[in-house]
Amino acid sequence: MTTPEHEGGQELQGTVRDLLEKAGELERHGHTQEAIEIYERSLKLEERPEILQHVGNLYNRTGELDEAVRTFQRSIEQTPDFAGGHYGLGLSLYRSARMEEAVAAFEKAIELDPGLMTARFWLANARYQRGDVDEAIQHLNELLEVCPAFTAAWYALGVAAMQKNDHDLTRTAFAKVLERNPRSIVANYQRAIASFYKGDLDEAIAGFRTVLQIQSDHKGAKENLRALEDMRMRFS
């Protein structure tokens, strides 16, 4: 026999399910703001951490970062050991340029879920933005040992290595980027710069030429290529 309380629970579940389906349909058709409003209505009936996480992601997408932070904080208050909530909070704080708090949020997400590699990636970026370049490089190296195909991490490692004037690491990191994206202007250009500092003029010249094939008006590549070609002619 179904009790009135059970019937009420089923009705509530049906209402929440209907709202989620409606919100999902709106989202699939690009009506993000309308979808958020429906998701928020469902949360007034039943708060679930995974729904809060999704709504927080949507607020991030629309640039409503304060709302995103509040939404992820709600998910953490409800479920303190929800790694996705801490990760989403970290992203919102990172985008809000609140790097100290972002670092703490990413660290908590990793503590709860050591396999959350994207949290490790953004932790490295937050540390870099905070000025902890050595720690950022360490985090990226550790990440790439586990996920060697993580191209964005190789790119971030190249940028950090440039900051440290580590030309060997710069060349290695951007070479990995170019395996996946041979038309990356930044990777080609910075690898050419690093090659020059390592005394490999042929590789530097080839790199600047590649940049100009991709972007013919790249001022830095033009000037550097002209200077290196003149240098090679004088000393050959």
C-alpha positions as YAML, in Angstrom:
chain: A
units: angstrom
residues:
- id: 1
  name: MET
  ca: [0.00, 0.00, 0.00]
- id: 2
  name: THR
  ca: [1.37, 3.44, -0.94]
- id: 3
  name: THR
  ca: [1.32, 5.94, 1.91]
- id: 4
  name: PRO
  ca: [0.50, 9.63, 1.35]
- id: 5
  name: GLU
  ca: [4.08, 10.49, 2.35]
- id: 6
  name: HIS
  ca: [5.43, 8.09, -0.27]
- id: 7
  name: GLU
  ca: [3.09, 9.52, -2.88]
- id: 8
  name: GLY
  ca: [4.33, 13.00, -2.03]
- id: 9
  name: GLY
  ca: [7.92, 11.87, -2.39]
- id: 10
  name: GLN
  ca: [7.22, 10.33, -5.78]
- id: 11
  name: GLU
  ca: [5.45, 13.51, -6.91]
- id: 12
  name: LEU
  ca: [8.41, 15.62, -5.78]
- id: 13
  name: GLN
  ca: [10.87, 13.35, -7.58]
- id: 14
  name: GLY
  ca: [8.74, 13.56, -10.72]
- id: 15
  name: THR
  ca: [8.66, 17.36, -10.51]
- id: 16
  name: VAL
  ca: [12.42, 17.61, -10.08]
- id: 17
  name: ARG
  ca: [12.98, 15.16, -12.93]
- id: 18
  name: ASP
  ca: [10.65, 17.15, -15.19]
- id: 19
  name: LEU
  ca: [12.46, 20.39, -14.37]
- id: 20
  name: LEU
  ca: [15.86, 18.82, -15.05]
- id: 21
  name: GLU
  ca: [14.68, 17.47, -18.38]
- id: 22
  name: LYS
  ca: [13.29, 20.88, -19.35]
- id: 23
  name: ALA
  ca: [16.52, 22.63, -18.28]
- id: 24
  name: GLY
  ca: [18.61, 20.12, -20.21]
- id: 25
  name: GLU
  ca: [16.54, 20.69, -23.35]
- id: 26
  name: LEU
  ca: [16.96, 24.46, -23.06]
- id: 27
  name: GLU
  ca: [20.69, 24.02, -22.55]
- id: 28
  name: ARG
  ca: [21.04, 21.78, -25.61]
- id: 29
  name: HIS
  ca: [19.41, 24.50, -27.70]
- id: 30
  name: GLY
  ca: [21.77, 27.17, -26.41]
- id: 31
  name: HIS
  ca: [19.36, 28.87, -24.01]
- id: 32
  name: THR
  ca: [21.82, 28.84, -21.12]
- id: 33
  name: GLN
  ca: [20.29, 31.59, -18.98]
- id: 34
  name: GLU
  ca: [16.81, 30.10, -19.21]
- id: 35
  name: ALA
  ca: [18.27, 26.69, -18.35]
- id: 36
  name: ILE
  ca: [19.96, 28.11, -15.26]
- id: 37
  name: GLU
  ca: [16.65, 29.52, -14.05]
- id: 38
  name: ILE
  ca: [14.99, 26.09, -14.37]
- id: 39
  name: TYR
  ca: [17.90, 24.34, -12.66]
- id: 40
  name: GLU
  ca: [17.64, 26.83, -9.80]
- id: 41
  name: ARG
  ca: [13.93, 26.04, -9.48]
- id: 42
  name: SER
  ca: [14.77, 22.34, -9.19]
- id: 43
  name: LEU
  ca: [17.36, 23.10, -6.50]
- id: 44
  name: LYS
  ca: [14.70, 24.81, -4.37]
- id: 45
  name: LEU
  ca: [12.89, 21.49, -4.32]
- id: 46
  name: GLU
  ca: [15.93, 19.25, -3.88]
- id: 47
  name: GLU
  ca: [19.59, 20.20, -3.64]
- id: 48
  name: ARG
  ca: [21.95, 17.67, -5.15]
- id: 49
  name: PRO
  ca: [25.70, 18.26, -5.35]
- id: 50
  name: GLU
  ca: [25.91, 17.13, -8.96]
- id: 51
  name: ILE
  ca: [23.19, 19.60, -10.00]
- id: 52
  name: LEU
  ca: [24.87, 22.39, -8.06]
- id: 53
  name: GLN
  ca: [28.13, 21.51, -9.83]
- id: 54
  name: HIS
  ca: [26.45, 21.68, -13.22]
- id: 55
  name: VAL
  ca: [24.78, 25.01, -12.46]
- id: 56
  name: GLY
  ca: [28.12, 26.36, -11.20]
- id: 57
  name: ASN
  ca: [29.70, 25.32, -14.49]
- id: 58
  name: LEU
  ca: [26.97, 27.16, -16.38]
- id: 59
  name: TYR
  ca: [27.53, 30.30, -14.32]
- id: 60
  name: ASN
  ca: [31.23, 30.01, -15.20]
- id: 61
  name: ARG
  ca: [30.27, 29.71, -18.86]
- id: 62
  name: THR
  ca: [28.16, 32.87, -18.74]
- id: 63
  name: GLY
  ca: [30.82, 34.80, -16.82]
- id: 64
  name: GLU
  ca: [28.73, 35.15, -13.66]
- id: 65
  name: LEU
  ca: [31.69, 34.25, -11.48]
- id: 66
  name: ASP
  ca: [30.31, 35.41, -8.13]
- id: 67
  name: GLU
  ca: [27.25, 33.22, -8.67]
- id: 68
  name: ALA
  ca: [29.51, 30.36, -9.71]
- id: 69
  name: VAL
  ca: [31.55, 30.68, -6.51]
- id: 70
  name: ARG
  ca: [28.41, 30.76, -4.35]
- id: 71
  name: THR
  ca: [26.95, 27.74, -6.14]
- id: 72
  name: PHE
  ca: [30.06, 25.61, -5.73]
- id: 73
  name: GLN
  ca: [30.30, 26.67, -2.09]
- id: 74
  name: ARG
  ca: [26.72, 25.44, -1.62]
- id: 75
  name: SER
  ca: [27.69, 22.07, -3.08]
- id: 76
  name: ILE
  ca: [30.65, 21.82, -0.67]
- id: 77
  name: GLU
  ca: [28.55, 22.84, 2.34]
- id: 78
  name: GLN
  ca: [26.12, 20.07, 1.47]
- id: 79
  name: THR
  ca: [28.78, 17.45, 0.65]
- id: 80
  name: PRO
  ca: [32.20, 18.48, 2.03]
- id: 81
  name: ASP
  ca: [34.00, 15.52, 0.41]
- id: 82
  name: PHE
  ca: [32.64, 16.27, -3.10]
- id: 83
  name: ALA
  ca: [35.82, 16.69, -5.17]
- id: 84
  name: GLY
  ca: [33.91, 18.13, -8.13]
- id: 85
  name: GLY
  ca: [32.61, 20.96, -5.98]
- id: 86
  name: HIS
  ca: [36.09, 21.94, -4.83]
- id: 87
  name: TYR
  ca: [37.41, 21.69, -8.38]
- id: 88
  name: GLY
  ca: [34.63, 23.87, -9.78]
- id: 89
  name: LEU
  ca: [35.16, 26.36, -6.96]
- id: 90
  name: GLY
  ca: [38.86, 26.47, -7.86]
- id: 91
  name: LEU
  ca: [38.08, 27.26, -11.49]
- id: 92
  name: SER
  ca: [35.67, 30.04, -10.50]
- id: 93
  name: LEU
  ca: [38.21, 31.55, -8.13]
- id: 94
  name: TYR
  ca: [40.96, 31.25, -10.75]
- id: 95
  name: ARG
  ca: [38.85, 33.10, -13.30]
- id: 96
  name: SER
  ca: [38.13, 35.72, -10.63]
- id: 97
  name: ALA
  ca: [41.93, 36.18, -10.13]
- id: 98
  name: ARG
  ca: [41.66, 34.96, -6.53]
- id: 99
  name: MET
  ca: [44.73, 32.76, -6.81]
- id: 100
  name: GLU
  ca: [45.39, 32.02, -3.15]
- id: 101
  name: GLU
  ca: [41.88, 30.65, -2.69]
- id: 102
  name: ALA
  ca: [42.02, 28.86, -6.05]
- id: 103
  name: VAL
  ca: [45.19, 27.02, -5.01]
- id: 104
  name: ALA
  ca: [43.54, 25.86, -1.78]
- id: 105
  name: ALA
  ca: [40.43, 24.67, -3.64]
- id: 106
  name: PHE
  ca: [42.42, 22.71, -6.23]
- id: 107
  name: GLU
  ca: [44.58, 21.15, -3.52]
- id: 108
  name: LYS
  ca: [41.46, 20.00, -1.68]
- id: 109
  name: ALA
  ca: [39.99, 18.54, -4.87]
- id: 110
  name: ILE
  ca: [43.20, 16.57, -5.47]
- id: 111
  name: GLU
  ca: [43.29, 15.40, -1.85]
- id: 112
  name: LEU
  ca: [39.77, 14.00, -2.30]
- id: 113
  name: ASP
  ca: [40.39, 12.62, -5.80]
- id: 114
  name: PRO
  ca: [44.09, 12.14, -6.66]
- id: 115
  name: GLY
  ca: [43.12, 11.04, -10.17]
- id: 116
  name: LEU
  ca: [41.55, 14.40, -11.02]
- id: 117
  name: MET
  ca: [44.22, 15.43, -13.53]
- id: 118
  name: THR
  ca: [42.52, 18.62, -14.69]
- id: 119
  name: ALA
  ca: [42.66, 19.86, -11.09]
- id: 120
  name: ARG
  ca: [46.43, 19.23, -11.13]
- id: 121
  name: PHE
  ca: [46.69, 21.20, -14.37]
- id: 122
  name: TRP
  ca: [44.81, 24.20, -13.01]
- id: 123
  name: LEU
  ca: [46.69, 24.03, -9.72]
- id: 124
  name: ALA
  ca: [49.92, 24.44, -11.70]
- id: 125
  name: ASN
  ca: [48.43, 27.39, -13.59]
- id: 126
  name: ALA
  ca: [47.26, 29.03, -10.38]
- id: 127
  name: ARG
  ca: [50.70, 28.62, -8.83]
- id: 128
  name: TYR
  ca: [52.27, 30.12, -11.95]
- id: 129
  name: GLN
  ca: [49.92, 33.10, -11.82]
- id: 130
  name: ARG
  ca: [50.78, 33.51, -8.13]
- id: 131
  name: GLY
  ca: [54.47, 33.67, -9.05]
- id: 132
  name: ASP
  ca: [55.44, 30.18, -7.83]
- id: 133
  name: VAL
  ca: [57.04, 29.21, -11.15]
- id: 134
  name: ASP
  ca: [59.23, 26.41, -9.75]
- id: 135
  name: GLU
  ca: [56.23, 24.77, -8.07]
- id: 136
  name: ALA
  ca: [54.19, 25.14, -11.24]
- id: 137
  name: ILE
  ca: [56.91, 23.35, -13.23]
- id: 138
  name: GLN
  ca: [57.06, 20.59, -10.62]
- id: 139
  name: HIS
  ca: [53.28, 20.07, -10.76]
- id: 140
  name: LEU
  ca: [53.30, 20.01, -14.57]
- id: 141
  name: ASN
  ca: [56.17, 17.54, -14.73]
- id: 142
  name: GLU
  ca: [54.37, 15.23, -12.29]
- id: 143
  name: LEU
  ca: [51.16, 15.53, -14.32]
- id: 144
  name: LEU
  ca: [52.92, 14.79, -17.61]
- id: 145
  name: GLU
  ca: [54.53, 11.69, -16.19]
- id: 146
  name: VAL
  ca: [51.02, 10.29, -15.81]
- id: 147
  name: CYS
  ca: [49.36, 11.99, -18.82]
- id: 148
  name: PRO
  ca: [52.07, 12.50, -21.47]
- id: 149
  name: ALA
  ca: [49.45, 13.33, -24.13]
- id: 150
  name: PHE
  ca: [48.11, 16.34, -22.17]
- id: 151
  name: THR
  ca: [49.04, 18.98, -24.78]
- id: 152
  name: ALA
  ca: [47.79, 21.96, -22.76]
- id: 153
  name: ALA
  ca: [50.10, 20.90, -19.91]
- id: 154
  name: TRP
  ca: [53.09, 20.80, -22.29]
- id: 155
  name: TYR
  ca: [52.17, 24.30, -23.45]
- id: 156
  name: ALA
  ca: [51.92, 25.57, -19.87]
- id: 157
  name: LEU
  ca: [55.25, 23.91, -19.09]
- id: 158
  name: GLY
  ca: [56.85, 25.67, -22.05]
- id: 159
  name: VAL
  ca: [55.56, 29.04, -20.85]
- id: 160
  name: ALA
  ca: [56.85, 28.39, -17.32]
- id: 161
  name: ALA
  ca: [60.21, 27.19, -18.64]
- id: 162
  name: MET
  ca: [60.54, 30.41, -20.67]
- id: 163
  name: GLN
  ca: [60.01, 32.37, -17.46]
- id: 164
  name: LYS
  ca: [62.95, 30.50, -15.89]
- id: 165
  name: ASN
  ca: [65.11, 30.85, -19.03]
- id: 166
  name: ASP
  ca: [65.33, 27.06, -19.13]
- id: 167
  name: HIS
  ca: [65.91, 26.78, -22.86]
- id: 168
  name: ASP
  ca: [66.25, 22.99, -22.94]
- id: 169
  name: LEU
  ca: [62.90, 22.51, -21.21]
- id: 170
  name: THR
  ca: [61.31, 25.21, -23.38]
- id: 171
  name: ARG
  ca: [62.39, 23.39, -26.53]
- id: 172
  name: THR
  ca: [61.23, 20.02, -25.24]
- id: 173
  name: ALA
  ca: [57.85, 21.27, -24.06]
- id: 174
  name: PHE
  ca: [56.98, 23.19, -27.22]
- id: 175
  name: ALA
  ca: [58.22, 20.33, -29.41]
- id: 176
  name: LYS
  ca: [55.55, 18.19, -27.71]
- id: 177
  name: VAL
  ca: [52.93, 20.86, -28.44]
- id: 178
  name: LEU
  ca: [53.98, 20.90, -32.10]
- id: 179
  name: GLU
  ca: [53.48, 17.15, -32.38]
- id: 180
  name: ARG
  ca: [49.77, 17.78, -31.86]
- id: 181
  name: ASN
  ca: [49.48, 21.29, -33.26]
- id: 182
  name: PRO
  ca: [52.25, 22.02, -35.79]
- id: 183
  name: ARG
  ca: [50.67, 25.39, -36.65]
- id: 184
  name: SER
  ca: [50.89, 26.83, -33.15]
- id: 185
  name: ILE
  ca: [52.52, 30.22, -33.64]
- id: 186
  name: VAL
  ca: [53.57, 30.56, -29.99]
- id: 187
  name: ALA
  ca: [55.11, 27.08, -29.86]
- id: 188
  name: ASN
  ca: [57.03, 27.55, -33.10]
- id: 189
  name: TYR
  ca: [58.21, 31.03, -32.17]
- id: 190
  name: GLN
  ca: [59.29, 30.30, -28.60]
- id: 191
  name: ARG
  ca: [61.00, 27.06, -29.61]
- id: 192
  name: ALA
  ca: [62.93, 29.04, -32.21]
- id: 193
  name: ILE
  ca: [63.96, 31.59, -29.57]
- id: 194
  name: ALA
  ca: [65.12, 28.81, -27.24]
- id: 195
  name: SER
  ca: [67.04, 27.16, -30.09]
- id: 196
  name: PHE
  ca: [68.86, 30.43, -30.73]
- id: 197
  name: TYR
  ca: [69.93, 30.66, -27.10]
- id: 198
  name: LYS
  ca: [71.16, 27.07, -27.30]
- id: 199
  name: GLY
  ca: [73.26, 28.00, -30.35]
- id: 200
  name: ASP
  ca: [71.22, 25.99, -32.87]
- id: 201
  name: LEU
  ca: [70.86, 28.63, -35.60]
- id: 202
  name: ASP
  ca: [69.51, 26.24, -38.22]
- id: 203
  name: GLU
  ca: [66.64, 25.15, -35.99]
- id: 204
  name: ALA
  ca: [65.97, 28.74, -34.94]
- id: 205
  name: ILE
  ca: [65.85, 29.92, -38.57]
- id: 206
  name: ALA
  ca: [63.58, 27.03, -39.54]
- id: 207
  name: GLY
  ca: [61.27, 27.90, -36.66]
- id: 208
  name: PHE
  ca: [60.97, 31.56, -37.59]
- id: 209
  name: ARG
  ca: [60.31, 30.61, -41.22]
- id: 210
  name: THR
  ca: [57.53, 28.30, -40.09]
- id: 211
  name: VAL
  ca: [55.97, 31.12, -38.09]
- id: 212
  name: LEU
  ca: [56.01, 33.36, -41.16]
- id: 213
  name: GLN
  ca: [54.42, 30.64, -43.28]
- id: 214
  name: ILE
  ca: [51.55, 30.64, -40.79]
- id: 215
  name: GLN
  ca: [51.45, 34.40, -40.16]
- id: 216
  name: SER
  ca: [53.34, 36.38, -42.77]
- id: 217
  name: ASP
  ca: [53.21, 39.68, -40.83]
- id: 218
  name: HIS
  ca: [54.63, 38.34, -37.54]
- id: 219
  name: LYS
  ca: [57.00, 41.18, -36.62]
- id: 220
  name: GLY
  ca: [59.19, 39.27, -34.18]
- id: 221
  name: ALA
  ca: [59.74, 36.36, -36.55]
- id: 222
  name: LYS
  ca: [60.60, 38.71, -39.42]
- id: 223
  name: GLU
  ca: [63.14, 40.67, -37.41]
- id: 224
  name: ASN
  ca: [64.74, 37.61, -35.84]
- id: 225
  name: LEU
  ca: [64.90, 35.71, -39.12]
- id: 226
  name: ARG
  ca: [66.58, 38.66, -40.85]
- id: 227
  name: ALA
  ca: [69.11, 39.02, -38.04]
- id: 228
  name: LEU
  ca: [69.94, 35.30, -37.96]
- id: 229
  name: GLU
  ca: [70.28, 35.01, -41.72]
- id: 230
  name: ASP
  ca: [72.63, 38.01, -41.71]
- id: 231
  name: MET
  ca: [74.59, 36.42, -38.88]
- id: 232
  name: ARG
  ca: [74.90, 33.12, -40.69]
- id: 233
  name: MET
  ca: [76.10, 34.85, -43.88]
- id: 234
  name: ARG
  ca: [78.76, 36.82, -42.01]
- id: 235
  name: PHE
  ca: [80.18, 33.82, -40.17]
- id: 236
  name: SER
  ca: [79.76, 31.07, -42.75]
...
